[in-house]
Amino acid sequence: MDIPRIYADFQNLDDFNRLKLTCAGTVNDLARYGIQLRDGLVLTFCTDDADDQGQPDELRVEGVVRYNAEEKCWVAAVDWSALRHASEERASSEQPARP
């Protein structure tokens, strides 16, 4: 089974640089996959992007869901240094396994 990727607006951040999980695309994806947010849930988040030739190549990153009580919304703490393009995942899965 494929792990669902949840759309997130990577520009919509709280004061701690965490993704705010409040945009319509996020809410729609969560509903479509039947995912109920809870503290500690790990999800893969994605957003639209393009490669150097202008072809679609979404950005992806894993995040840990937390509730931001101050702003009364769900957020995801992500390691921004682990941000990658979908094409990078395809390239690494196509490489032969090392003995």
C-alpha positions in Angstrom: 0.0 0.0 0.0 1.3 3.4 -0.9 1.8 5.9 2.0 -0.5 8.8 1.3 1.1 12.2 0.7 -0.7 15.1 2.2 -0.7 18.5 0.5 0.5 21.4 2.6 1.3 25.0 1.9 5.0 25.2 2.7 4.7 28.9 3.1 2.1 28.7 5.8 4.2 28.4 9.0 3.7 29.1 12.7 6.2 31.0 14.8 8.3 27.8 15.3 8.7 27.2 11.5 6.2 24.3 11.6 3.7 23.7 8.8 0.2 24.8 9.7 -2.2 22.1 8.5 -5.1 24.5 7.9 -5.2 25.0 4.1 -8.1 23.6 2.0 -5.8 21.2 0.2 -4.5 19.7 3.5 -8.0 19.4 4.9 -9.3 17.7 1.6 -6.4 15.2 1.5 -6.9 14.3 5.2 -10.6 13.7 4.6 -9.9 11.7 1.4 -7.6 9.3 3.2 -9.6 9.2 6.4 -6.7 10.5 8.5 -7.5 11.9 11.9 -4.7 14.2 13.2 -3.2 13.3 16.6 0.0 14.2 18.4 3.0 12.2 17.2 1.5 11.1 13.9 4.1 11.0 11.1 3.0 12.0 7.6 4.6 12.9 4.3 3.7 16.4 3.2 4.0 17.7 -0.4 3.6 20.9 -2.3 3.7 21.8 -6.0 7.0 22.7 -7.5 8.8 22.3 -10.9 12.2 21.2 -12.1 14.6 23.4 -14.1 12.7 22.7 -17.3 9.4 23.7 -15.8 8.1 20.2 -15.5 6.0 19.3 -12.3 8.3 17.9 -9.6 6.6 18.2 -6.2 8.5 18.9 -3.0 8.2 16.3 -0.2 9.1 16.2 3.5 8.1 14.1 6.5 6.6 15.8 9.5 5.5 15.0 13.0 2.0 16.3 13.8 1.5 18.4 17.0 -1.3 20.6 18.3 -0.5 24.2 18.6 -2.6 25.3 21.5 -1.6 28.9 21.2 -2.9 29.2 17.6 -5.6 26.5 18.1 -4.5 24.5 15.0 -2.6 21.4 14.0 0.9 21.8 12.8 3.7 19.5 11.6 7.3 19.8 12.8 9.6 19.0 9.8 13.3 18.8 9.2 13.6 21.3 6.4 17.1 20.0 5.5 15.4 16.7 4.5 13.2 18.5 1.9 13.4 16.7 -1.5 11.9 16.6 -4.9 9.8 13.6 -6.1 12.3 13.1 -8.9 15.1 12.5 -6.3 13.0 9.7 -4.8 12.5 8.1 -8.2 16.2 8.4 -9.0 17.3 6.7 -5.8 14.8 3.8 -6.2 16.0 3.2 -9.7 19.6 2.7 -8.6 20.8 -0.9 -8.3 21.1 -2.3 -4.8 24.7 -2.5 -3.4 26.0 -5.9 -2.3 
